[in-house]
């Protein structure tokens, strides 16, 4: 048994990873901002009050007149790494190509804030965005959400809470190579890539830090693709699910797409051929093609 299955060891490893990311944050941010310089970066900062503490966000503004639709983005990082700026290219792309205001959220991460802090904060952020469009210059009635990796898992949790609590109304949820079954051990998942980007030991760090109590890993807000979750999802927000062919997380994403299809909620399921987890961070051509797909689906979902 790996030492990283011990939540205390996982938390220590997670803090070390956070420190390493912090040391390289300035460089990583510069690289993200330099990608696709033809896409404008018109932004402002915002703080959104929640019961978990205020959430910082960067708001990306489209070149449109009047209140625009709004898309709330949740970054990846295994629920552990505060990698908000890595989604800057995607946020600029959606603002420019989908014509939406993008709210890129810096949500709380583990082990400092273990489950269920992040999904509840994410839901409260989305509810606030829906309710404060008049003050902020966007149309909260035309609202979509999405995220990459752990951010996709959070988007799925927000959509579930919106279904259970009667709102806010979500025009679309975009789940991009999301983790959706933490109840299944990473060692029982298989990646096709010869040298996978996401390794089982990394998943152990992320899962053990985010949900240290293994009994909670079957919770619907963590593992909606696990067979233990059998609730009726009829009425959940329409969904685009994007999985990567070689990814350790592909099978659970595919399973959840099928579950959404049975509930009548699946708009589109796209498998990115020949791609591994987080492929869009280093393959500009492939990233553009998939971002085009996302932008088109978002644009269609919020069309007036």
C-alpha positions in Angstrom: 0.0 0.0 0.0 1.3 3.4 -0.9 2.1 5.9 1.8 0.1 8.5 -0.1 -3.2 6.6 0.6 -2.7 8.0 4.2 -4.6 11.4 4.2 -1.9 13.0 6.3 0.9 12.0 3.9 -1.3 13.1 1.0 -1.8 16.5 2.6 2.0 16.9 3.2 2.6 16.0 -0.5 -0.1 18.4 -1.6 1.4 21.3 0.4 4.8 20.5 -1.2 3.2 20.6 -4.6 1.5 23.9 -3.8 4.9 25.3 -2.8 6.5 24.2 -6.1 3.6 25.7 -8.1 4.0 28.9 -6.1 7.6 29.2 -7.0 6.9 28.9 -10.7 3.7 30.9 -10.7 5.1 34.1 -12.2 6.6 32.3 -15.1 3.5 30.1 -15.7 1.3 33.2 -15.7 3.5 35.0 -18.2 3.5 31.9 -20.5 -0.3 31.7 -20.3 -0.7 35.4 -21.0 1.6 35.2 -24.0 -0.4 32.4 -25.7 -2.5 33.6 -28.6 -1.6 37.3 -28.3 -4.2 38.2 -30.9 -7.0 37.5 -28.4 -7.5 40.6 -26.3 -7.2 40.5 -22.5 -9.6 43.0 -21.1 -10.2 42.1 -17.5 -11.1 43.4 -14.1 -10.8 41.8 -10.6 -13.7 40.9 -8.4 -14.3 39.4 -5.0 -17.5 37.4 -4.5 -18.8 36.8 -0.9 -19.5 33.2 0.1 -20.0 31.3 3.4 -16.5 29.8 2.9 -14.9 33.3 2.6 -14.8 35.7 -0.3 -13.7 34.1 -3.6 -11.3 36.2 -5.9 -12.1 36.1 -9.6 -10.8 37.6 -12.8 -13.6 38.9 -15.1 -12.9 38.7 -18.8 -14.9 41.2 -20.8 -16.1 40.6 -24.4 -16.1 43.3 -27.0 -19.9 43.7 -27.0 -22.4 46.4 -26.1 -24.9 45.9 -23.4 -25.2 43.1 -20.9 -23.6 39.9 -22.2 -24.2 36.3 -21.3 -21.9 35.1 -18.5 -19.8 31.9 -18.2 -18.3 30.9 -14.8 -15.0 29.0 -15.2 -13.4 26.7 -12.6 -9.7 25.9 -13.1 -8.1 22.5 -12.7 -5.4 21.3 -10.4 -6.7 18.3 -8.6 -8.7 20.4 -6.1 -5.3 21.2 -4.6 -3.3 23.5 -6.9 -4.4 27.2 -7.2 -3.8 27.3 -10.9 -6.3 30.0 -11.9 -4.1 31.8 -14.4 -3.4 28.7 -16.5 -7.0 29.1 -17.8 -6.3 32.6 -19.1 -6.1 31.4 -22.8 -9.4 29.6 -22.5 -11.1 32.6 -20.8 -9.8 35.0 -23.4 -10.9 32.6 -26.2 -14.5 32.3 -24.8 -14.8 36.1 -24.3 -13.7 36.7 -27.9 -15.4 33.8 -29.7 -18.5 33.2 -27.7 -19.1 36.8 -26.8 -19.6 36.0 -23.1 -18.3 37.6 -19.9 -16.1 35.0 -18.3 -15.7 34.9 -14.5 -12.6 32.9 -13.7 -12.9 31.8 -10.1 -10.0 31.3 -7.6 -11.9 28.8 -5.3 -10.6 27.4 -2.0 -8.4 24.3 -2.4 -7.4 21.3 -0.2 -5.9 20.3 2.1 -6.5 23.7 3.7 -10.2 23.5 2.7 -11.2 19.8 2.2 -14.5 18.6 0.8 -17.2 19.9 0.8 -15.9 23.4 1.0 -15.0 23.9 -2.7 -18.3 22.7 -4.3 -20.4 24.7 -1.9 -18.4 27.8 -2.5 -18.5 27.2 -6.2 -22.3 26.9 -6.1 -22.6 30.1 -4.0 -20.4 31.9 -6.5 -22.6 30.8 -9.4 -25.7 31.8 -7.6 -24.2 35.2 -6.8 -23.3 35.7 -10.5 -26.8 34.8 -11.5 -28.3 37.4 -9.0 -25.9 40.3 -9.6 -25.8 40.8 -13.3 -27.5 44.1 -13.1 -24.8 45.5 -10.9 -21.9 43.9 -12.8 -22.9 44.5 -16.4 -23.7 40.9 -17.5 -27.0 39.0 -18.0 -27.3 36.5 -15.2 -30.3 34.9 -16.8 -28.0 33.7 -19.6 -25.6 31.7 -17.6 -23.2 28.8 -18.3 -20.6 27.1 -16.3 -17.6 24.9 -17.0 -14.1 23.7 -16.0 -11.1 21.7 -16.8 -10.1 18.6 -14.8 -11.0 19.3 -11.2 -12.8 22.4 -12.4 -15.0 20.2 -14.5 -15.7 18.1 -11.4 -16.8 21.3 -9.6 -19.0 22.4 -12.5 -20.7 19.0 -12.3 -21.3 19.5 -8.6 -22.7 23.0 -9.1 -25.1 21.7 -11.7 -26.2 19.0 -9.3 -26.8 21.5 -6.5 -28.7 23.8 -8.8 -30.9 20.8 -9.7 -31.5 19.9 -6.1 -32.1 23.5 -4.9 -34.2 24.8 -7.8 -31.6 27.1 -9.4 -30.1 29.1 -10.6 -31.0 28.1 -14.1 -27.9 27.0 -16.1 -28.0 27.1 -19.9 -25.0 24.7 -20.1 -22.4 22.9 -18.1 -19.1 22.2 -19.9 -17.1 19.3 -18.3 -13.6 19.1 -19.8 -11.7 15.9 -18.9 -13.2 15.9 -15.4 -12.6 13.6 -12.4 -16.0 12.2 -11.6 -15.3 9.0 -9.6 -13.0 9.4 -6.6 -14.6 6.4 -5.0 -12.7 4.2 -7.4 -9.0 4.0 -6.5 -6.6 5.5 -9.0 -4.8 2.2 -9.1 -7.9 0.6 -10.5 -8.1 3.2 -13.4 -6.1 2.8 -16.6 -4.5 5.3 -18.8 -3.7 4.4 -22.4 -0.8 6.8 -22.7 2.7 5.3 -22.5 3.8 8.0 -20.1 0.5 9.4 -18.8 0.3 13.0 -17.6 -1.8 12.1 -14.6 -0.2 9.3 -12.6 -2.0 7.2 -9.9 0.3 8.6 -7.2 -0.8 12.1 -8.2 -4.4 11.1 -8.0 -3.8 9.6 -4.5 -2.4 13.0 -3.4 -5.3 14.9 -4.8 -8.0 12.5 -3.7 -6.6 12.1 -0.2 -6.2 15.8 0.3 -9.5 16.8 -1.1 -11.6 14.0 0.6 -9.5 12.6 3.4 -12.4 10.5 4.7 -12.6 7.7 2.1 -16.2 7.1 3.1 -17.2 10.4 1.6 -15.6 9.7 -1.8 -18.8 8.2 -3.1 -20.7 11.4 -2.4 -22.8 12.7 -5.4 -20.8 16.0 -5.4 -17.5 14.0 -5.8 -18.4 10.8 -7.7 -21.5 11.2 -9.9 -20.0 8.6 -12.3 -19.7 6.0 -9.6 -22.4 3.3 -9.7 -23.3 4.1 -6.1 -25.0 7.3 -7.3 -28.4 6.3 -8.7 -30.4 9.5 -8.3 -32.7 10.6 -11.1 -30.9 13.5 -12.9 -33.8 14.5 -15.1 -33.8 18.3 -15.3 -30.1 18.8 -14.7 -28.4 21.5 -16.8 -27.7 20.5 -20.4 -24.1 19.3 -20.7 -21.1 19.1 -23.0 -18.7 16.4 -21.8 -15.2 16.3 -23.3 -12.9 13.4 -22.5 -9.3 12.7 -23.8 -8.7 9.3 -25.4 -5.5 8.5 -23.4 -6.5 10.0 -20.1 -6.6 8.1 -16.8 -10.0 9.8 -16.2 -11.5 9.0 -19.6 -13.7 6.0 -18.5 -15.5 7.9 -15.7 -16.1 10.9 -18.0 -17.5 8.6 -20.6 -19.7 6.9 -18.0 -21.1 10.2 -16.8 -21.8 11.3 -20.4 -23.9 8.2 -20.8 -25.7 8.9 -17.6 -26.5 12.4 -18.7 -27.7 11.1 -22.1 -30.1 8.8 -20.3 -31.4 11.8 -18.3 -31.9 13.7 -21.5 -29.3 16.3 -20.6 -26.4 15.4 -22.9 -25.9 18.0 -25.6 -22.6 16.7 -26.9 -19.9 14.2 -25.9 -16.6 14.6 -27.6 -13.6 12.3 -27.3 -10.3 14.1 -28.1 -8.4 11.5 -30.1 -4.8 10.9 -29.4 -4.8 13.3 -26.4 -3.9 12.8 -22.7 -5.1 14.7 -19.7 -4.5 18.5 -19.9 -3.5 18.3 -23.5 -4.7 21.8 -24.2 -1.9 23.2 -22.1 0.8 22.4 -24.6 -0.9 21.7 -28.0 -2.2 25.0 -29.4 -3.7 23.5 -32.5 -5.7 20.9 -30.7 -6.6 23.3 -28.0 -8.0 25.7 -30.5 -10.1 23.1 -32.2 -11.7 22.0 -28.9 -12.1 25.5 -27.6 -13.9 26.3 -30.9 -16.3 23.5 -30.1 -16.8 24.8 -26.5 -17.3 28.4 -27.7 -19.9 27.3 -30.3 -21.9 25.3 -27.7 -21.8 28.1 -25.2 -22.8 30.6 -27.9 -25.7 28.4 -28.9 -26.8 27.8 -25.3 -27.1 31.5 -24.5 -28.4 32.8 -27.8 -31.1 35.3 -27.1 
